[in-house]
Structures are given as structure tokens and as C-alpha cells.
Amino acid sequence: AEFQERALVELGQDALKAGRYAEAVNHFRMQLSKHASGGEVNLGRFLLGVCLLQQTARQPGVPDKPDDKKAREEALGLFRSVIADIDAQRSRSTERDLWLR
């Protein structure tokens, strides 16, 4: 299970780096649904939030798309859940967890 989770995160990261945000969102959502308590959950939440924000980025003077506000709120919720999870496990936090926070 941990290898599958890591593979989903890496596929999502590759798609994110290539600017394929919708594909990356799908990988991170799958990772989070299949491995909700996995070791990569906070990284997946963080990167999903980044993807959602990238999808809502707009050019000056261009109005928001109808779902942009919802996506931004979901991203904020994901970032807050990363912080809350890391704060709850302070004694077991890794260096990466502290960086994510």
C-alpha cells in the first residue's frame, strides 16, 4: 500500500510540474481517498491545495470561473488540515512535516 501511495504522489507531482493540473488533482484525490491515513497524506493534501490554486489563477481583468471560489476554499481547508495534523502529532513530526507546516 505504501508503494502505491508513493506512486500516486509521484504521478501527481510529475503532472503538477508539467502544468497538467487537472491530472495532478485526480492523482492526489485518489491518493487521499485510498490512503487517508498513509504516510504521504500531508504531502498529498498540500500538493492538492497547490493544484487547486493553480487552476484558479487568472489573468488581470479576467473574471473568476464559477467554481474558482469553491476551489480556493477547498485549498485553504487542505492547508489548514495539514497544519492541524502536524500540530496534533508534534512529537512524531518529521523534518518534511515541519517544512509543510
N, C-alpha and C positions, 0 to 999 in steps of 0.2 A: 504494500500500500504506500509506503514512503517513497518508493521509486516512481510510482505512478503520480503521486502528488508532485514530486520534484519535476517530473517530465512536463506536467501541465503548467507549472510555474515557468519553466524554461521556454516552452512554446509560447506562452503569453508574453514573456519578456522579449523574445525574438520578434513577435508581431508588433509589440509596442515600439521597439527600436526602429522598425521599418515603417511606422506610421499607419499600420493596419489596426486601428483602434477597436473597431467592431469585432474583429477576430480575437484580439487580445482580451476584450471584455468576455467573450464566450469562454476562452480558456480559464480565465480567473474565476468566473462564475461556476464553471464545472469543478474546478479545484476546491472552491469553498463549499460547494454543496456535497461533494463526495468525501471530502476530508475536513469536515468542520472543526475537528479537534486535532488536526495534524500539526506537525512541527513547522510548516510553512504558512500557517493560517494568517499570521500578521503581515507577512510579506505579500501574500495574495490580496489581502484587504487593502493594503497601502497601494499596490500597483493597480488594482481595480479602480480605486479612487482617482489615481493619476489618469488612467484611461478615460474615465468619465469626464474629468475636467478637460482633457484634450479634445474630446468630442464636442464639448460645448464652447470651445474657444471660437471667437468670431472676429471678423474684421471691423474696424471702426465704422460706424454708420449703418452696419447691417443688423437688423433686428434679431432677437433671440428666436430660435426654433421653439415650437410649443413644448417640447419635453426638456429643454435646457435647464429650467429651474429645478425640476424634479431630479435630474441627473446631478446637479450641483449639490442639492440637499442630500442625496444618497452618498456622494463622495465625502461630504462633511461628516455624515454619520459613520462611514467606514473609518475615517481618520480618528474620530472620537473613540470608536470601539478598539482600535489599535492601542491608543493611549490608555484606555481603561484596563484592557487586558494586561498590558505591560506593568501598569501600576499595581494591579492585583497580584502579580507574581514577582514583585521586586527582588526577592531573594534568589529567584531562579532565572532572572533575566540575563540574556546573553549580550555580547557587545552589539550584535546586529539589532537586537530588540531595543537597546538604548538609542542606537542611531535612528531606528524607525520612529521612536518616540519623539 
